Amino acid sequence: MEKFIVHGPCRLNGEVTISGAKNAAVAILPATLLVKGKCHLENVPDISDIRAYVKILESLGSNIEYISKNELIIDNSNVNSAIASSELTSKFRASYYLLGSLLGRFDKVQISLPGGCNLGARPIDQHIKAFERLGATVEVRNGNVYASRTTSLKGAPVFLDVVSVGATMNAILAATLAEGTTVIENVAKEPHIVDLANFLNSMGAQIKGAGTDTIKITGVKELHQVSSYSIIPDQIETGTFMVAAAVTRGDVLIKNCIPKHMEPITAKLLEAGATVKEYEDSIRVSMDKKPNSFTVKTSPYPGFPTDMQPQICILLTVASGTGMIVENIWESRFQYTDELAKMGADISAHGTTAIVKGVDKLYSAPVHSHDLRAGAAMIIAGLVAEGNTEVYDIHHILRGYEDITAKFANLGANIEYVKNEEN
């Protein structure tokens, strides 16, 4: 069984370079299907979700050439299938972006209902609503999604009933080659949505308003090849290392990041008593005292991201006084608190609220990663805990963090990656 062993406690020091954004890459890779030609992508994160997407694209007929582990050329000239392998698509959530991309290219599309982290119900009803507004027929049966169109998709007004990153991106993908104008309202504003729009615009799409409440898309007949496009740095990986630096009372320069994207995390770290210095494309976080307690309420961007909620909780577990976390996005996001309780954390989680009373120390224990971000939180907890913390179910962590053990080790952490250990 694979696991990480974190030998704590430690104090992080040094520099770390952030990889490309997972949440942008998992939309940009399928977006290349809208081009009957080559797309040259840089700053692609080397993580299991991306490797799975590469396999899916190859199964559809894409030819993919790796220039390096973070740079690849995708040639979709010979894509001839719109039926994605259920074995591959069912393994991770972001496979649903194939629907919007393939609908822009084919009359009939089929993918399996996507999997991913167990964070509670994550229906795709808003995705379907957008496709149907554009003229597609969508049916879900036997664990598969079937989407079809008898003519080209037609631009139309689309209002999302809830702010959804996935539905916003899928609607953009489907509308890019649709005839006429599509106006999508009540959209998500996350940086990776802006990155997807910028990528499509670099190939000739006409998308305006990404990052605001309303996105306007004027459909074009075709997109052209892109000679080079670099994916933005990962906001959540940046935040993970920011929190890790603070909670270990370290001093870390985090390079290749966008400070503007980090403002809600920076605000909470300052409230906790950390020192945060921002530069053009880097952030330095240091801390030399016990953190202050604070309250966090997750909300869509530019609010505090739900994907940073488990990591920031570790800061509260060792803070002075009592803090509170209110989770407004995913109803099952507090599963990880039971793992932290094994390490001595004092957390009472009910419904959408967790009350966290700071303790003097955390202690090592075998813990499990219930999802991607909870797994990162377990590593951070191990960094401050007394003893050797064993983190299991690390496949979740490997979905979204590139070279995570090496990056922490370079900052002075003592962390091992144990592969295929005998039972």
C-alpha positions in Angstrom: 0.0 0.0 0.0 1.3 3.4 -1.0 1.8 6.0 1.8 3.6 9.1 2.8 5.6 9.1 6.1 6.0 12.5 7.6 8.6 12.8 10.3 7.8 15.8 12.5 8.0 18.4 13.7 9.9 20.6 11.3 10.3 24.2 10.3 10.1 24.9 6.5 12.8 27.2 5.0 13.8 28.0 1.5 12.2 28.4 -1.9 9.6 26.4 -3.8 8.3 26.7 -7.4 4.6 26.3 -8.1 3.4 24.1 -10.9 0.7 24.8 -13.5 -2.9 25.0 -12.3 -4.6 21.6 -12.2 -8.1 23.2 -12.4 -7.1 25.1 -15.6 -5.2 22.3 -17.2 -8.1 19.8 -16.9 -10.3 22.2 -18.9 -7.6 23.3 -21.4 -6.6 19.8 -22.4 -10.1 18.9 -23.6 -10.5 22.4 -25.1 -7.9 21.5 -27.6 -10.4 19.1 -29.2 -12.1 22.2 -30.6 -9.1 22.6 -32.9 -8.4 20.3 -35.9 -4.7 20.8 -35.5 -1.9 21.2 -33.0 -1.8 23.0 -29.6 1.5 23.5 -27.9 1.0 23.7 -24.1 3.5 24.8 -21.4 3.5 24.7 -17.6 1.3 21.6 -17.7 1.3 20.0 -14.2 2.7 16.4 -14.1 -0.1 14.9 -12.0 -2.2 11.8 -12.3 -5.4 13.7 -13.5 -3.4 15.1 -16.4 -1.9 11.7 -17.3 -5.4 10.3 -17.3 -6.6 13.1 -19.6 -3.7 12.3 -22.0 -4.9 8.7 -22.2 -8.4 9.8 -22.9 -7.4 12.1 -25.7 -5.2 9.4 -27.2 -8.1 7.0 -27.1 -10.1 9.5 -29.1 -7.4 9.8 -31.8 -5.2 12.6 -30.5 -1.5 12.4 -31.1 0.4 13.7 -28.1 4.1 14.5 -28.0 5.9 15.3 -24.7 8.6 17.9 -25.1 9.3 17.6 -21.3 7.2 16.5 -18.4 5.5 19.9 -18.3 5.4 20.7 -22.0 3.5 18.9 -24.7 2.1 19.2 -28.2 -1.4 17.9 -28.8 -2.4 17.2 -32.4 -6.1 16.6 -32.8 -6.1 16.5 -36.6 -7.2 12.8 -36.6 -9.6 12.7 -33.7 -12.4 10.4 -35.0 -14.4 9.4 -31.9 -16.7 11.1 -29.5 -17.2 8.1 -27.3 -14.9 8.4 -24.3 -13.7 5.3 -22.5 -15.8 4.6 -19.4 -12.8 3.0 -17.7 -10.9 6.3 -18.0 -13.6 9.0 -17.7 -15.2 7.5 -14.6 -12.1 8.0 -12.5 -12.0 11.7 -12.1 -14.4 14.6 -12.0 -13.0 16.9 -14.6 -13.7 14.4 -17.4 -17.1 16.1 -17.9 -15.3 18.9 -19.8 -15.2 16.4 -22.7 -18.9 17.0 -23.1 -18.7 20.7 -24.0 -15.6 20.2 -26.2 -16.8 17.1 -28.1 -20.3 18.7 -28.7 -18.5 21.5 -30.5 -17.0 19.0 -32.9 -19.3 16.0 -33.2 -23.1 15.4 -33.5 -23.2 12.6 -30.9 -21.1 12.4 -27.7 -21.0 9.8 -24.9 -19.0 9.7 -21.7 -19.5 8.0 -18.4 -20.6 9.9 -15.3 -17.3 11.2 -13.8 -15.8 10.3 -10.5 -13.2 12.1 -8.3 -13.2 13.2 -4.7 -16.1 12.3 -2.5 -17.3 15.7 -1.4 -21.0 15.1 -1.6 -23.5 15.5 -4.3 -22.1 17.2 -7.4 -24.8 17.0 -10.0 -24.2 18.1 -13.6 -27.7 19.5 -14.1 -26.4 23.0 -14.8 -24.1 21.6 -17.4 -27.0 19.9 -19.1 -29.1 23.0 -18.8 -26.5 25.0 -20.7 -26.1 22.4 -23.4 -29.9 22.2 -23.9 -30.2 26.0 -24.2 -27.7 25.8 -27.0 -29.8 23.2 -28.8 -28.4 19.9 -27.7 -30.3 16.9 -26.5 -28.9 15.3 -23.3 -29.9 12.1 -21.6 -28.4 10.4 -18.6 -28.9 6.6 -18.3 -27.0 3.6 -17.1 -24.2 5.7 -15.7 -23.5 7.4 -19.0 -24.2 10.9 -20.4 -25.4 11.0 -24.0 -25.5 14.3 -25.8 -26.4 15.0 -29.4 -27.3 17.7 -31.9 -29.0 17.6 -35.2 -27.5 20.9 -36.4 -24.8 23.2 -35.2 -25.3 24.5 -31.7 -27.0 27.9 -31.6 -26.0 30.8 -29.3 -28.6 31.6 -26.6 -28.9 33.2 -23.2 -27.9 30.9 -20.4 -28.5 31.6 -16.7 -26.9 29.3 -14.2 -29.1 28.7 -11.2 -26.0 28.2 -9.0 -22.5 29.6 -9.4 -20.7 26.5 -10.8 -17.1 26.4 -12.0 -17.7 23.2 -14.0 -20.9 24.4 -15.6 -19.4 27.8 -16.5 -16.4 26.1 -18.2 -18.5 23.6 -20.0 -20.9 26.3 -21.3 -17.9 28.2 -22.6 -16.6 25.2 -24.4 -19.9 24.3 -26.0 -20.6 27.9 -27.1 -17.2 28.7 -28.6 -18.1 27.2 -32.0 -21.9 27.7 -31.8 -23.7 30.0 -34.3 -24.5 33.4 -33.0 -24.0 34.9 -29.5 -24.2 33.2 -26.1 -24.5 35.2 -22.9 -23.9 33.2 -19.8 -25.0 34.9 -16.5 -24.4 34.1 -12.8 -21.1 32.5 -13.8 -18.1 31.5 -11.6 -15.1 33.9 -11.7 -12.2 31.7 -10.7 -8.7 32.3 -12.3 -8.8 29.0 -14.2 -12.0 30.1 -15.9 -10.2 33.2 -17.1 -7.3 31.0 -18.2 -9.6 28.8 -20.3 -11.1 31.8 -22.0 -7.6 33.3 -22.7 -6.5 30.0 -24.2 -9.5 29.8 -26.5 -9.2 33.4 -27.4 -5.5 32.8 -28.4 -6.9 30.4 -31.0 -9.4 32.8 -32.4 -12.4 32.5 -30.1 -14.4 35.6 -29.2 -15.0 35.4 -25.4 -15.5 38.5 -23.3 -16.2 38.9 -19.6 -14.4 35.9 -18.1 -13.8 36.8 -14.4 -17.0 38.9 -14.2 -20.6 38.0 -13.5 -21.5 37.7 -17.2 -19.6 36.1 -20.1 -20.4 36.9 -23.7 -19.3 34.5 -26.4 -19.6 35.3 -30.1 -19.4 32.0 -31.9 -16.8 31.5 -34.6 -16.7 28.9 -37.4 -13.4 27.4 -36.4 -10.3 27.9 -34.3 -6.7 27.9 -35.4 -3.7 26.2 -34.0 -1.8 27.8 -31.1 2.0 27.8 -31.2 2.5 28.2 -27.5 0.3 28.7 -24.4 1.5 28.6 -20.8 -1.0 27.5 -18.2 -1.3 29.8 -15.1 0.3 28.8 -11.8 -1.8 26.8 -9.4 -3.6 28.9 -6.9 -4.3 26.0 -4.5 -0.8 24.6 -4.5 0.4 28.2 -3.8 -2.0 28.4 -0.8 -1.0 25.0 0.5 2.7 26.0 0.7 1.7 29.4 2.2 -0.2 27.7 5.0 2.6 25.1 5.5 5.2 27.9 5.9 3.0 29.6 8.5 2.0 26.6 10.5 5.6 25.3 10.8 6.7 28.8 11.8 9.0 28.8 8.8 10.2 31.2 6.2 9.4 30.3 2.5 9.6 32.1 -0.8 6.9 30.7 -3.1 7.9 31.3 -6.7 5.9 31.3 -10.0 2.6 32.4 -8.5 0.1 35.2 -8.9 -0.2 37.2 -5.7 -3.6 38.7 -6.8 -5.1 35.3 -6.9 -4.0 34.6 -3.3 -5.7 37.6 -1.6 -8.3 35.7 0.5 -5.6 33.3 1.8 -3.2 36.1 2.4 -5.8 37.9 4.4 -6.3 35.0 6.8 -2.6 34.4 7.2 -2.1 38.1 8.2 -5.0 37.7 10.6 -3.3 34.7 12.1 -0.1 36.7 12.7 2.0 35.6 9.7 4.2 38.0 7.7 3.3 38.0 4.0 5.4 39.9 1.4 4.2 40.0 -2.2 6.4 40.5 -5.2 5.7 40.4 -8.9 5.4 36.7 -9.3 6.3 35.4 -5.8 5.2 35.5 -2.2 7.3 35.2 1.0 5.5 33.8 4.0 7.1 33.7 7.5 5.9 33.2 11.0 7.7 33.2 14.4 4.9 32.7 16.9 1.8 30.8 17.8 -1.0 31.7 15.4 -4.0 33.7 16.4 -7.4 32.1 15.9 -9.8 33.4 13.2 -13.0 32.6 11.3 -13.1 31.3 7.7 -16.2 31.2 5.5 -15.7 29.6 2.1 -17.4 31.1 -1.0 -16.8 31.3 -4.8 -13.9 33.4 -6.0 -12.9 36.0 -5.0 -13.9 34.6 -1.6 -12.0 32.1 0.4 -11.7 28.9 -1.7 -13.2 25.7 -0.5 -10.1 23.9 -1.8 -8.0 25.7 0.9 -10.4 25.0 3.8 -8.8 21.7 5.1 -5.2 23.2 4.9 -6.2 26.4 6.7 -7.8 24.3 9.4 -4.4 22.9 10.4 -3.4 26.5 11.3 -6.4 26.7 13.6 -5.7 23.4 15.3 -2.5 24.9 16.9 -3.7 28.5 17.3 -4.4 30.4 20.4 -8.1 30.4 21.3 -11.0 29.1 19.2 -11.6 29.5 15.5 -14.5 28.6 13.2 -14.8 27.4 9.7 -18.1 27.7 7.7 -18.2 25.6 4.6 -20.6 27.0 2.0 -19.7 24.9 -1.0 -19.4 21.1 -0.3 -21.5 19.5 2.4 -19.0 16.6 3.0 -15.8 18.6 3.2 -15.3 18.0 7.0 -14.7 14.3 6.7 -11.0 15.0 7.4 -11.6 16.4 10.9 -11.9 12.8 12.3 -8.4 12.1 11.0 -7.1 15.3 12.8 -8.8 14.2 16.0 -6.6 11.1 15.9 -3.6 13.5 16.1 -5.0 15.4 19.1 -6.9 18.2 17.4 -10.0 19.5 19.1 -12.6 20.0 16.4 -16.3 19.8 16.6 -17.9 19.6 13.1 -21.6 19.7 12.5 -23.3 20.4 9.2 -21.6 23.3 7.6 -19.7 24.5 10.6 -16.5 23.4 12.4 -15.4 24.8 15.7 -11.7 24.4 16.2 -10.1 24.9 19.6 -6.3 25.3 19.4 -4.1 22.8 21.2 -0.4 23.0 22.2 0.7 20.1 20.0 -0.5 17.6 17.4 0.8 14.0 17.7 1.6 11.5 15.0 -1.0 8.9 13.9 -1.9 6.8 10.9 -4.4 9.0 8.9 -6.2 8.7 5.6 -6.7 11.2 2.7 -10.5 11.4 2.2 -9.9 13.7 -0.8 -7.2 15.7 -2.6 -7.1 18.8 -0.4 -7.7 16.9 2.8 -4.7 14.8 1.9 -2.6 17.9 1.6 -3.9 18.9 5.0 -2.7 15.6 6.5 0.8 16.3 5.2 0.8 19.7 6.8 -0.5 18.2 10.1 2.4 15.7 9.9 4.9 18.5 9.5 3.9 20.0 12.9 3.1 16.8 14.8 5.4 15.0 17.2 6.5 11.7 15.7 6.0 9.9 12.4 2.7 10.4 10.7 1.7 7.9 8.1 -0.7 9.2 5.4 -2.7 6.7 3.4 -4.9 6.9 0.3 -2.3 9.2 -1.2 -3.7 8.6 -4.7 -6.0 11.5 -4.0 -3.0 13.8 -3.3 -1.1 12.7 -6.4 -4.2 13.8 -8.5 -3.3 17.4 -7.9 0.2 18.0 -6.5 3.3 17.6 -8.6 6.4 16.3 -6.9 4.9 17.1 -3.5 7.4 15.1 -1.5 10.4 16.5 -3.3 9.1 20.1 -2.9 8.6 19.7 0.8 11.9 17.9 1.2 13.7 20.8 -0.5 12.2 23.1 2.2 13.7 20.9 5.0 10.8 18.5 5.6 11.6 14.8 6.3 9.0 13.1 4.2 9.1 9.6 2.6 7.0 8.3 -0.3 6.6 4.5 0.3 5.4 2.7 -2.9 3.7 -0.6 -2.9 4.6 -1.6 0.6 4.0 -5.3 1.4 1.1 -5.9 3.8 
